[in-house]
Amino acid sequence: MTSDATPQAADAQRLERETSSLVEEFARLTTDLAEGITAANGSAEGEPGERVESVLSAMEALADRLGAAALEADALVASRMRPLGGEIHG
């Protein structure tokens, strides 16, 4: 094992927790979006439409955070492969 195995394990655990939290947030936003669309279908204009726009904006920000977490996870995997003589092609 390399001397940086413990920090890498801590990083992996942190990423796992963060990803789990992001997935839970995505599920909540998906529910909010569905409720907003349902409400918008039953009304003319106004608050339900604004709610849908707000949820879509939050989902876009969440997608950015998920992308950043994925890049960080890729870098972590790559750093763990190097000491083993492996390469990642993607």
C-alpha positions in Angstrom: 0.0 0.0 0.0 1.2 3.5 -0.7 1.7 6.1 1.9 -1.2 8.2 0.5 -3.8 5.3 0.7 -5.5 6.7 3.8 -6.1 10.2 2.3 -7.3 8.5 -0.8 -9.7 6.4 1.2 -11.0 9.4 3.0 -11.4 11.2 -0.4 -13.3 8.2 -1.7 -15.6 8.1 1.3 -16.2 11.9 1.1 -17.0 11.6 -2.6 -19.4 8.7 -1.9 -21.2 10.8 0.7 -21.3 13.8 -1.5 -22.6 11.8 -4.5 -25.3 10.1 -2.4 -26.4 13.5 -1.1 -26.5 14.9 -4.7 -28.6 11.9 -5.9 -31.0 12.5 -3.0 -31.3 16.2 -3.9 -31.9 15.2 -7.6 -34.7 12.9 -6.5 -36.3 15.7 -4.4 -36.0 18.2 -7.3 -37.5 15.6 -9.7 -40.5 15.3 -7.4 -40.8 19.1 -7.1 -40.6 19.4 -10.9 -43.4 16.8 -11.4 -45.6 18.6 -8.8 -44.9 22.0 -10.5 -45.8 20.6 -13.9 -48.9 19.1 -12.5 -49.9 22.4 -10.9 -49.0 24.3 -14.0 -51.3 22.1 -16.1 -54.2 23.0 -13.8 -53.7 26.8 -13.9 -53.3 29.6 -16.4 -50.0 31.3 -15.5 -48.0 32.6 -12.5 -46.6 30.7 -9.5 -46.7 27.1 -10.8 -44.8 28.1 -14.0 -42.3 30.1 -11.8 -41.9 27.0 -9.6 -41.1 24.8 -12.6 -38.5 27.4 -13.8 -37.0 27.5 -10.3 -36.7 23.7 -10.1 -35.2 23.5 -13.6 -32.6 26.1 -12.6 -31.8 24.1 -9.4 -31.5 20.9 -11.4 -29.1 22.6 -13.8 -26.9 23.7 -10.9 -27.1 20.2 -9.5 -26.0 18.7 -12.8 -22.9 21.0 -12.7 -22.1 19.8 -9.1 -22.6 16.2 -10.2 -20.2 16.8 -13.1 -17.6 18.2 -10.8 -17.9 15.3 -8.5 -17.5 12.9 -11.4 -14.3 14.6 -12.5 -13.0 14.5 -9.0 -13.8 10.8 -8.8 -12.1 10.1 -12.1 -9.0 11.9 -10.8 -9.1 9.9 -7.6 -9.3 6.6 -9.5 -6.5 7.7 -11.8 -4.3 8.6 -8.9 -4.9 5.1 -7.4 -4.1 3.3 -10.6 -0.7 5.0 -11.2 1.0 3.3 -8.3 -0.2 0.0 -9.7 1.2 0.7 -13.1 -2.2 1.1 -14.6 -3.5 3.7 -17.0 -7.0 4.9 -17.5 -8.2 5.4 -21.1 -11.4 7.2 -21.6 
